[in-house]
Amino acid sequence: MSGDREKIFQAVREALAPLKERAPRPDYDPGLVSTVKAGEDLRKRFAERWRAVNGVLVDSPAALKAWLLEHGHRRGYCDPVLMEAVGKRLGPEIDVLDTFERARPDDYAFGITRASHAVAETGTVVLEDRTTSARLAALAPWVHVSVFPAGALLPDLQAAAARLGDDPNVIWVTGPSKTADVEGILIEGVHGPGVEVVLLLDDAAFPS
Amino acid sequence: MAAKEQPIDKYSRELDAEVRHAVHDNSAAGTDKRREILWGDYPAPDALRHVAGQLKQHVVENLDRYLEQAEDSLRKRGVQVHWAADGEAANRAVLDILRARGAKRLVKAKSMVSEETELADYLAKNGVDCLETDLGEFIVQVDGDHPSHIVKPIIHKNRRQIARTFEREGLGDYNDDPEVITRRARVYLRKKYFEADAGLTGANFVVADSGRIVLVTNEGNSRFCLAPTPVHIAMVGIEKLVPRDADLPLMLNLLARSATGQRLTVYTEFISGRRAAEQPDGPEEMHVIFLDNGRSEVLASDCRSILRCIRCGACLNVCPVYRQASGHAYRSVYPGPVGAVLSPLLAGKRFPELADLPKASSLCGACNEVCPVDIPIPDLLLRLRDRAKREGIASPGTPPMGLWASMATSPGLWRAALGAGKAMDLIPKSWIPVGAFQAWHASRDLPPWGGGRFRRWLKRRRAEQAATKEPS
């Protein structure tokens, strides 16, 4: 198909050749789209927006444990890096495993993984491939728990876009998986998690 | 009148009333949600649309440069880049990649270009099982149907029809609760993800300078197509580029708000190559296939601004014609106002078959007002009408305008007609034997004839000007 490459480039160049001038790149301030004000309380904004997309927010491992027990989730996965800070604090009533076996994805009621950042503007958690211990653990269980320190809160999408860097697979998650395909009715938990939980830790409590 | 009917009128007339209501109400709700969130969050959202339009126009008019840059950036990231001049070449590229891996089962996320190339049928003929995973697209696939909306593929189906489909396909007893339907699809598709040998996606954007593709979904199906699977293939139209990562927030903010009235889609993925070394799940190789399939011809035409389109579907939702006719009436992959421009253009030699679509519009301009990249759709529709006329393409349902045209292009005839029009004030209106006129006249009065007034005024003014100039 190298012939196709030349064919396409030739056709594109010929199509553009008659243009006397080409539209310039608009000189715009990318910050134009930000809806976050300077000095805004990011933690407050994140909490408000995360709840607006039906996200669950807890601020300690004990609170997470209480939430999991309340909803009957007694077995799940935890990123080994978070085992000390989070996983071990959920026992003994909750069974926490540090490997995600892809042959048995439905055996895990929840998956706990790290988020690299979160975006206050939209209530979004940022998962990077290098620090997400297993993509499937953050996707297949009914409950996904993202853990990050308060210091990882970014104000807006502009700041998040600037941090995309060289990670090969960054994903911004804004609430649980959902659809409105059937008669426009909102249903959560289509392919991915039906519940998205954020465990927002103080910077000191997050493993370095 | 039936013989003179335009195809879109026929579709609209034959559309099931229940479907028409569903399409109308769901579209109208989409328009309302878009307006609320856009105007709620931004004091002047039109300024954003204008900038986004300028940015995409800049990309379109510099496509040669940005395609080269994107190819280079993607390759540096280890992505294998392929080029396909037409749909057949794109399908073959997919098949070649799959065969090289011995892959037999493909799971795919929503991709409008794969609809263009009819990828699923092609793969099935070549022994590859290609499964749609977006809930709506999955239902369309098992029904042997076609999507009727860019963002809401089954806007034309109701829950009872879907429940019957699921029953027929052995996905459980009849149950039309949307939650039950969704859970059953979850269970069925989950198994398929884990069995699949490869995942195929489209791309909403390709960033030229950083070499990443951007995917947006709400269901998370594209993420699942790329979690247990060893190969990722992305099929992308050559116009999907944006210059920089810093341009993404503008485009993403507008896309989600315009498409579904959300601030941001649930899953926004930025993918630039195989999985990270530390990551146990995900593709070991990534391919991007850039598809032309008529786009370079559109680029050469005076309708190139349609290539700005980011496929949000807002113009469908707001369009009074789409709301009455639904998507299948457009007889092509892209329905609604954007389809009325893009489909005849992409059809190439088959332009005459779809040349009626640009006329299926009252030119009300609502499509342009909601467009996140400010495409002058009514203007493009007029250009295409003009093209059809020039190419002498027959036009069913258009009243004969020959008499009018010869009158309007001959000053003498025009002047005579203006004078004769005065007769309209004198004859009783009930004498006029035109049904449409009588229907109109039943509740209105024809204003007194004013023809020729402007000419008289102009003549007088010229005479006066000449008179005042003379002394000097």
Interface residues (C-beta under 8 A of the other chain):
Chain A: M1 S2 D4 R5 K7 I8 F9 A11 V12 R13 E14 A15 L16 L19 R22 A23 P24 R25 P26 Y28 P30 L32 V33 S34 T35 R49 V53 F100 R102 P105 D106 E121 T122 T124 E128 D129 R130 T132 S133 A134 R135 L136 L139 A140 D156 L157 Q158 A160 A161 A162 L164 D166 D167 P168 N169 V170 I171 W172 V173 T174 G175 P176 S177 K178 T179 A180 D181 V182 E183 G184 I185 I187 G189 V190 H191 G192 P193
Chain B: A22 D25 N26 A29 D41 Y42 A47 L48 V51 Q54 L55 Q57 H58 V60 E61 N62 L63 D64 L67 E68 R77 H82 W83 A84 A85 A89 R92 A93 T133 D134 L135 G136 I139 K152 P153 I154 N158 R159 I162 P178 E179 I181 T182 R183 A185 R186 L189 R190 Y193 F194 S210 R212 N218 E219 G220 N221 R223 F224 L226 A227 P228 I238 P243 D245 A246 D247 L248 P249 L250 L252 N253 T260 Q262 R263 L264 T265 V266 Y267 T268 E269 F270 I271 S272 G273 R274 R275 A276 E278 Q279 P280 D281 G282 F290 D292 S296 E297 L299 A300 R304
